[in-house]
Structure formats: C-alpha cells, structure tokens
Amino acid sequence: MTAYQPATALPRDLLGRDDVRTAIAAHDFGTVFRIARSEAGISYSKIAAESDIKPERVGALARGHGSVTTFEKIAKIADALRIPGDMLGLAPRAWESITQPGRPPVVSAHTITKSRDGEDTVRRREFFTASAGAGLAVGLPEFSQISTGRRIGRAVPDQLRKRTARLRRLDDFLGGGDTYRVYLGEQLATKRLIRDCDYSEETGLALLSVLAEQAQQAGWAAFDGGNHPDARSLYEDSYQAATRAGDTALAGNALAFLSYQKISGDLDREAGIETARTACRTAGPDAPPVVRALLHERLAWAYAAAGQVNGTEQALNDAETALNEHDGMPQPDWAAWVDHNELQIMTGRCWTELRRPLRAVPVLEDALAKYEDTHARDKSLYLSWLADSYMSAGEVEQAASTARRSLELSAGVASVRPRQRIEPTLRRLSSHRELPAVAEVLELAQT
C-alpha cells in the first residue's frame, strides 16, 4: 500500500538545510512556512488546510507574529509538512514507519502505560519530556542513560540536577495538568536510584538534595493541576529529603510551598504565616540572595492574604533588599526566575489582596507590559489580579477588558488556577452586564 503523501510535504533537501533545521528545532514555524512557500512552492492556504490552522494565522506566523506552543498544533504541522518527530522533540510519527521501510519502531522509556486519554496522551508525555515550545533544547536524555552500573559517582547528581533544571522550563509554557506525570516520574526514578545503588556519603547527600528539588517541582505541578493532597505530600517529602541532605535553602523553600498552599486553600492563614516565617528562618541569612527574596515574597503574600499591611510591607522590603544584594554570582536554578519584575508582580498582587488598587494597578501594569504572552498561565493569573484591582477602583470596563484577556490566555492551559482566580471578578462584573464590554466577557466565560 502506498503511503499518503500530502502536497505540503517538505522536500528532503529542504529538510536537510541548516537554516530549516535551526528553525524547526526552535519551533519557528513562521520561518518554515516562508521557506516552504518561497522555495518549494507550497502555498499558505495548503499549509493551513493540511495543518488545520486558519489561513490568516499561517500568514501572521510567516510575518513573524506569534508562535505555536501547543502539542496538538505542533504535531499537526509535523504531519502536514512531513517533519520527522525527532527534529521537533516529538516521538516518531506514525507515517515515519511507513515512509521509511525497515526502520524499527522507537519506544521511549517514558511510554510505559497509557493514561485514560489514550495514545495521544502518551505521545504528549514524550513530547513534554523532550521539548516545551521555543527555548527548550530538544532531545533530553532518557533517565536510564545517566546511571551506569550499581556503583555511581559524584557526577550523577550533577547530571540529574542539570536535567531537572532543563525540565523545569516546561513550567514556563505548560500547566501542571500536563507536566505532573513527567516531574513525578523523575522524582520516583531518583528515589529508586537512592534505594538500589551504592554510592559514597557525599554522593548520597547530593542525591537527596536533587530528590528534594524534584519533589518540589512535582508538588508544584500537582498544586497547579488542582491535586492538593499529592502536592502537600510531595512538599513534605521534599522537606524531609532537604533536611537529611543539609540543604537549608531547599528545606526553606519546601516550607514556603506548604505555606503558599495553606494560604491559597484558605486552610489556616495564621498557620500559613507561621510556616512562611519558619521557611525564612530555615534558609537563614546566608542563603543565596534570590532564595531569600523568594521566601520573603511568599511571606509577604501570607501576610497580605491575612490582611496584615505592616507585615506585608516589611516582607516586600526584605525581598527587595535581598535582590539588591545579588552580585551576579550563579544562583540555584529553582529560584533563578525571581527578579525585580517578579517582585513587582508580587507587590501588585499583595496590594490587590489588601484592597489598595491605587498602589496595585501601576505596578501590575508596568510589570505585565514586560511579560510575554507565551507564559500564558502566569500572565493570565497576574492579569486576574489587575482586573480585580480595576474593579476595586471602580473601573468596570477596564476590569472587563483585562478579565477577557486573562480568559483568552488561559484557554487550553492545563491549570486550574487562572479560572479559579478570575471567578470572583466575573461575579463582581455580573452586576454590570448592561455594559457591552461586560456582557462580552461574561459570554466568553460561558464558552
């Protein structure tokens, strides 16, 4: 039987060109589309039809506007243009075994079981392990390739920590519902390594530190996906592993995560404050500057959620002081995302929570202007606080416009938090549904 070959399939010589390979690896599909049209005569309309993308969207991408970051769309483009999966960080596509006779099927070590979503979800997991939109290098090594033999040396924890750092980039683009199993698999694999292998005391402590970091990563994904029992259990496991490893910074961060969960779930805000204080004390004054800044941010949030203005201001000031001490030396990757813009966002969130819109709106507007839409979940969340503050300031139409943007960005993101966070603002807006902007966003919220 002859395999179906779409009219949009890229010629082999084009796929072999360095500029095309670079664009594909970066998921720069706009460049790929332009080259396909100019050098292979493949029209945008054909690409659109075969990829199930609107023609105007294909044209916009080709002009350099926007990007493609979802698994489904990237897989469709791969199939339409006949781009081999390994060039994109995907598992081998079904048509590859047909078009390349004699090539054995490739099975990833991560493809062990199917979830209730079936085969597509299995392929999705492989894709997440290898790539997350533009910016994450494709082709992460399998875990089994890191460890060799029963006796392992000091290099293995270092390799695992680097792998963990690379996988962390998935969280920039994807929700916890998509990443949880990937992160949990890494943590469980390290647990098995600790249990089954031989190593020196120094290597054992380093492995425990990596395990603590992986447990936090998996716990955060569970929390983001709405799985709070697993999140709490993983944070507690992380604290125990970090404590055994003597890694006070990671132990403090595990406590900060537990505090954040208590505050977010309205479980016990006073207990959340005390846990956040303990997190700062556990890490101590000698912790790296960005770690201290992160922990003081979490403490500020705990105070704000409890309505304590003075405590909030003091914690935010302590976070800024810590950030200003950053001298450019390398910081732990798990805290490296904390910068002055992030502190601005947390400041705006705290003032929103404290119902101080005149203080919240300017800092949130300024910080969000620098925040890229590719970080859809986080930007959607932060916009929800801005919409909340607009409502508190009586700017109803501005609140509706911002809420609409938050909803648009969160569409398709596997995180429960953006919708949970915008719901109170939508309820407040419902009393103004006679305004066209409000009616539109309330209708959008129902779709």
Sequence and secondary structure as in RCSB ss.txt:
>XXXX:A:sequence
MTAYQPATALPRDLLGRDDVRTAIAAHDFGTVFRIARSEAGISYSKIAAESDIKPERVGALARGHGSVTTFEKIA
KIADALRIPGDMLGLAPRAWESITQPGRPPVVSAHTITKSRDGEDTVRRREFFTASAGAGLAVGLPEFSQISTGR
RIGRAVPDQLRKRTARLRRLDDFLGGGDTYRVYLGEQLATKRLIRDCDYSEETGLALLSVLAEQAQQAGWAAFDG
GNHPDARSLYEDSYQAATRAGDTALAGNALAFLSYQKISGDLDREAGIETARTACRTAGPDAPPVVRALLHERLA
WAYAAAGQVNGTEQALNDAETALNEHDGMPQPDWAAWVDHNELQIMTGRCWTELRRPLRAVPVLEDALAKYEDTH
ARDKSLYLSWLADSYMSAGEVEQAASTARRSLELSAGVASVRPRQRIEPTLRRLSSHRELPAVAEVLELAQT
>XXXX:A:secstr
      TT   HHHHTSHHHHHHHHTT HHHHHHHHHHHH   HHHHHHHHT  HHHHHHHHTT      HHHHH
HHHHHHT  HHHHT    TTHHHHSTT      TT S   TT HHHHHHHHHHHH  STTS S    GGGT  SS
B  THHHHHHHHHHHHHHGGGGTS HHHHHHHHHHHHHHHHHHHHH B  HHHHHHHHHHHHHHHHHHHHHHHHT
T HHHHHHHHHHHHHHHHHHT HHHHHHHHHHHHHHHHHTTS HHHHHHHHHHHHHHH TTS HHHHHHHHHHHH
HHHHHTT HHHHHHHHHHHHHHHHT  S    GGGTT  HHHHHHHHHHHHHHTT HHHHHHHHHHHHTTS TTS
HHHHHHHHHHHHHHHHHTT HHHHHHHHHHHHHHHTT S SHHHHHHHHHHHHHGGGTTSHHHHHHHHHHH 
